[in-house]
Amino acid sequence: MADKRYNTILLFGAPGSGKGTQGKILGQIPGFYHQSCGDVFRTLNTKSELGRIFVEYSSKGLLVPDDVTIRMWRENIKAQEILSLYKPDDDLLILDGIPRNVNQAKIMDEYINVLEVVHLICSNEEEMFSRLRKRALKENRVDDAREEVIRRRWKVYMDETKPVLAHYSPSIIKNVDALGSPASVLQHILERIVPIQEKHYRNVLG
Ligand code: ADP
């Protein structure tokens, strides 16, 4: 039986490492479909039950519980597929912000075939915090507004998210320095994922 899992590239990195910035650019290129888990959460009506759960956890810098997160992710990606915004046969899925802990990674193995993990490495914690503070002003994000929440998010990343890397084979992990300029980070990402897309295209063309 053919593998019906979504062919996927994961954008991986700490809060403020630039996953969203890079994901949005990549999503403009035909053949890539970008989906940010945080963005999907932020589009929820904050008066709905799911929206309330999201605000409750994210405003404290905590992860939303796995069952709620995975359910929402699956419903959203299915909807994109039905609307033909995302075409799994043609597009590589660029996932940003999910999986965010080892349990999510295990559950998602059933749905995604991870071809590459782009790991945006930030060696300078303070630089990341400064990016988050700037973003809070620009995007009005509750989770970036308070210093203690920013620091909690960093800790959650180190304790819960970073171990996800060990779930994937080192041969598919590409480390990229997140402190470079957006264009230089993009260049390094493309070096690795353009050949993957070429291969995917050739398979599609048969
Ligand atoms: P950042 O890129 O700064 O880490 P995101 O926009 O990805 O932020 O996520 C914002 C918030 O949404 C997270 O702090 C968390 O509360 C929630 N969230 C996003 N993705 C997930 C996920 N996969 N699992 C649990 N919570 C999530």
Residues whose N, C-alpha, C, O or C-beta is under 5 A from the ligand:
A	BS01	ADP	P15 G16 C37 G38 D39 F41 Y57 S58 G61 L62 L63 V64 T69 G97 I98 P99 R100
